[in-house]
Amino acid sequence: MRGCSSATECVILVHGLARTCRSMASMETHLIEAGYQTLTVDYPSRKKRLEVLVSEDFNPVLKFCGQQGFGKIHCVTHSLGGIIVRLALAVHKPHNLGRVVMLSPPNQGSLVAEKLKKWWLFKLVNGPAGQQLATFPDCLPGRSGPVDYEVGVITGNRHVFFDSWFASFFSGDNDGKVAVEEARLEGMKDFLIVPETHPFIMNSYRVREQALFFLQQGFFHP
């Protein structure tokens, strides 16, 4: 966990599967320059089940943030990070919860995870949490229900060359890991599709600006 505690509002940043907090560095810098304090969650995404990641890695950060006297606590997430935040907030929402921006979240589960969940290499690379991202009927993200707080979802419709095989699994628009339709979430306030890829969506200036705009206004810039 990395961060500070002297501004009015704080943003908790949560990276995706098989990534580290460094993947959110450009987003963190963008938010700091806009006047937010930040806390970055660096968690072992490949080592634990989702429920354990929530209880052992995210909830302590949320609790710490709640003790610092911030007026608002927001979240910006990438991929699996969005599911972790959803699961945590479904059980407990801080009284000063602000807004949540999710980048490329597999909110309806992941077809890639469904097709590859029994492959030994997929298990090795993505761990137990990756297994839990399969699509219905055993989709943990899908079972966590609609949200009752302000969420904006940004997802991409391009893929990098090394995700071409994964992209071929989908019949519709996707970012090489998550289909556009898989990113949708019941109860979300706004939804934005951008020409970005799954691994690098958070590095896009346009995406960083839209994330900031949603935190400030509760919707994406037209």
C-alpha positions as CSV (number, residue, x, y, z in Angstrom):
1,M,0.0,0.0,0.0
2,R,1.3,3.4,-0.9
3,G,-0.2,6.8,-0.4
4,C,-0.8,9.9,1.7
5,S,-3.5,11.5,3.7
6,S,-3.7,15.3,3.7
7,A,-6.3,16.2,1.0
8,T,-10.1,16.4,1.1
9,E,-10.7,13.4,-1.1
10,C,-8.8,10.2,-1.7
11,V,-8.8,7.7,-4.6
12,I,-8.0,4.1,-4.0
13,L,-6.4,2.5,-7.1
14,V,-6.7,-1.2,-7.6
15,H,-4.7,-3.0,-10.4
16,G,-5.8,-6.0,-12.4
17,L,-4.9,-9.7,-12.5
18,A,-1.2,-10.6,-12.8
19,R,-0.3,-6.9,-12.6
20,T,1.2,-4.7,-9.9
21,C,0.5,-1.2,-8.6
22,R,3.1,0.1,-11.1
23,S,0.5,-0.5,-13.8
24,M,-1.6,2.3,-12.3
25,A,1.2,4.8,-12.0
26,S,0.1,7.1,-14.8
27,M,-3.4,7.2,-13.5
28,E,-2.2,7.9,-10.0
29,T,-0.1,10.8,-11.2
30,H,-3.0,12.2,-13.2
31,L,-5.2,12.2,-10.1
32,I,-2.5,13.6,-7.8
33,E,-2.0,16.5,-10.2
34,A,-5.8,17.1,-10.1
35,G,-5.6,17.5,-6.3
36,Y,-6.5,14.1,-5.0
37,Q,-4.7,12.0,-2.5
38,T,-4.2,8.4,-3.6
39,L,-3.8,5.0,-2.0
40,T,-2.6,2.2,-4.3
41,V,-3.4,-1.4,-3.4
42,D,-0.6,-3.8,-4.4
43,Y,-2.0,-7.3,-3.9
44,P,-1.0,-10.9,-4.9
45,S,-3.7,-11.4,-7.5
46,R,-2.4,-14.8,-8.6
47,K,-2.1,-16.3,-5.1
48,K,-5.5,-16.1,-3.5
49,R,-9.2,-16.5,-4.2
50,L,-11.3,-13.3,-4.7
51,E,-13.0,-13.5,-1.3
52,V,-9.5,-13.7,0.4
53,L,-8.1,-10.8,-1.7
54,V,-11.1,-8.7,-0.6
55,S,-10.8,-9.5,3.1
56,E,-7.0,-9.6,3.4
57,D,-5.8,-7.0,0.9
58,F,-8.5,-4.5,-0.1
59,N,-10.6,-4.2,3.1
60,P,-7.6,-3.1,5.3
61,V,-6.8,-0.4,2.8
62,L,-10.4,0.8,2.8
63,K,-10.4,0.8,6.6
64,F,-7.2,2.7,6.7
65,C,-8.5,5.3,4.2
66,G,-11.7,5.7,6.3
67,Q,-9.6,6.6,9.4
68,Q,-7.9,9.5,7.7
69,G,-10.8,11.9,7.8
70,F,-11.4,12.3,4.0
71,G,-14.6,13.9,2.9
72,K,-14.9,11.3,0.1
73,I,-13.3,8.0,-0.8
74,H,-13.3,7.1,-4.5
75,C,-12.0,4.1,-6.3
76,V,-10.4,3.6,-9.8
77,T,-9.9,0.1,-10.8
78,H,-8.6,-2.0,-13.7
79,S,-10.0,-5.4,-14.7
80,L,-10.0,-7.8,-11.7
81,G,-9.7,-4.8,-9.4
82,G,-13.2,-3.8,-10.3
83,I,-14.6,-7.1,-9.1
84,I,-12.7,-6.9,-5.9
85,V,-14.1,-3.5,-5.2
86,R,-17.6,-4.6,-6.1
87,L,-17.4,-7.6,-3.7
88,A,-16.1,-5.5,-0.9
89,L,-18.7,-2.7,-1.3
90,A,-21.5,-5.3,-1.5
91,V,-20.8,-6.1,2.1
92,H,-19.8,-2.7,3.5
93,K,-19.9,0.8,2.0
94,P,-18.2,3.5,3.9
95,H,-20.5,6.4,4.8
96,N,-18.2,8.8,2.8
97,L,-18.0,6.6,-0.4
98,G,-17.7,8.7,-3.4
99,R,-17.6,7.4,-7.0
100,V,-16.0,4.3,-8.6
101,V,-14.5,4.2,-12.1
102,M,-13.9,0.7,-13.5
103,L,-11.6,0.2,-16.5
104,S,-12.2,-3.0,-18.5
105,P,-14.0,-4.9,-15.7
106,P,-15.3,-8.4,-16.4
107,N,-18.5,-7.6,-14.6
108,Q,-20.4,-10.5,-16.3
109,G,-17.5,-12.8,-16.0
110,S,-15.0,-13.5,-18.8
111,L,-15.4,-15.8,-21.8
112,V,-11.6,-16.2,-21.9
113,A,-11.6,-17.5,-18.4
114,E,-14.5,-19.8,-19.1
115,K,-12.8,-21.4,-22.1
116,L,-9.4,-21.7,-20.6
117,K,-10.1,-22.3,-16.9
118,K,-9.1,-26.0,-17.1
119,W,-5.9,-25.4,-19.0
120,W,-2.9,-25.8,-16.7
121,L,-1.0,-22.8,-18.1
122,F,-4.1,-20.5,-17.5
123,K,-4.2,-21.8,-13.9
124,L,-0.5,-21.2,-13.5
125,V,-0.6,-17.6,-14.8
126,N,-3.9,-16.4,-13.4
127,G,-4.2,-18.4,-10.2
128,P,-7.4,-19.2,-8.2
129,A,-9.0,-15.7,-8.8
130,G,-8.7,-16.2,-12.5
131,Q,-10.7,-19.4,-12.2
132,Q,-13.5,-17.4,-10.5
133,L,-14.0,-15.1,-13.5
134,A,-15.7,-17.7,-15.7
135,T,-19.0,-16.9,-17.2
136,F,-22.4,-18.1,-15.9
137,P,-23.6,-20.3,-14.2
138,D,-20.6,-20.2,-11.8
139,C,-19.6,-16.6,-12.4
140,L,-18.7,-14.9,-9.1
141,P,-18.8,-11.4,-10.6
142,G,-22.3,-12.0,-12.0
143,R,-23.6,-13.2,-8.6
144,S,-22.6,-10.1,-6.7
145,G,-25.7,-8.2,-8.0
146,P,-26.4,-4.6,-9.1
147,V,-24.6,-1.6,-7.6
148,D,-26.3,1.0,-5.5
149,Y,-23.5,3.6,-5.7
150,E,-22.2,5.7,-8.5
151,V,-20.1,3.7,-11.0
152,G,-18.8,4.6,-14.4
153,V,-17.4,1.9,-16.6
154,I,-14.8,2.5,-19.4
155,T,-13.9,-0.4,-21.7
156,G,-11.9,-0.8,-24.9
157,N,-12.7,-2.3,-28.3
158,R,-9.1,-2.9,-29.6
159,H,-6.6,-5.6,-28.7
160,V,-2.9,-5.8,-28.7
161,F,-1.3,-8.4,-31.0
162,F,-0.5,-10.8,-28.2
163,D,-4.2,-11.0,-27.3
164,S,-5.3,-11.9,-30.8
165,W,-6.0,-15.5,-29.9
166,F,-8.1,-14.4,-27.0
167,A,-9.9,-11.9,-29.2
168,S,-10.9,-14.6,-31.6
169,F,-13.1,-16.2,-28.9
170,F,-15.5,-13.3,-29.1
171,S,-18.2,-12.7,-31.7
172,G,-18.6,-9.0,-30.8
173,D,-16.4,-6.0,-29.8
174,N,-13.8,-6.7,-27.2
175,D,-10.4,-5.6,-25.9
176,G,-8.7,-9.0,-26.2
177,K,-9.6,-10.1,-22.7
178,V,-13.1,-8.7,-21.9
179,A,-16.0,-8.3,-24.3
180,V,-17.7,-4.9,-24.3
181,E,-20.9,-6.5,-23.1
182,E,-19.1,-8.3,-20.3
183,A,-18.0,-5.0,-18.9
184,R,-21.6,-3.7,-18.4
185,L,-22.9,-3.5,-14.9
186,E,-26.5,-3.3,-13.7
187,G,-27.0,0.0,-11.8
188,M,-24.0,1.8,-13.4
189,K,-24.4,5.5,-14.0
190,D,-22.4,5.8,-17.3
191,F,-20.7,3.6,-19.8
192,L,-18.0,4.5,-22.3
193,I,-16.3,2.5,-25.1
194,V,-12.9,3.7,-26.2
195,P,-10.4,2.5,-28.9
196,E,-8.0,1.1,-26.3
197,T,-6.6,-2.3,-25.4
198,H,-7.0,-4.2,-22.2
199,P,-3.5,-4.1,-20.8
200,F,-2.9,-0.4,-21.5
201,I,-6.3,1.3,-21.2
202,M,-5.2,3.1,-18.0
203,N,-2.3,4.7,-19.8
204,S,-4.5,6.5,-22.3
205,Y,-4.7,10.3,-21.6
206,R,-8.3,10.3,-22.9
207,V,-9.2,7.5,-20.4
208,R,-7.4,9.3,-17.5
209,E,-9.3,12.5,-18.3
210,Q,-12.6,10.7,-18.5
211,A,-11.9,8.9,-15.2
212,L,-11.2,12.2,-13.5
213,F,-14.3,13.8,-15.0
214,F,-16.5,11.0,-13.7
215,L,-15.0,11.4,-10.2
216,Q,-15.8,15.1,-10.3
217,Q,-19.2,15.1,-12.1
218,G,-20.7,11.6,-12.0
219,F,-20.8,11.1,-15.7
220,F,-18.4,10.9,-18.6
221,H,-17.6,13.9,-20.8
222,P,-19.8,13.8,-23.9
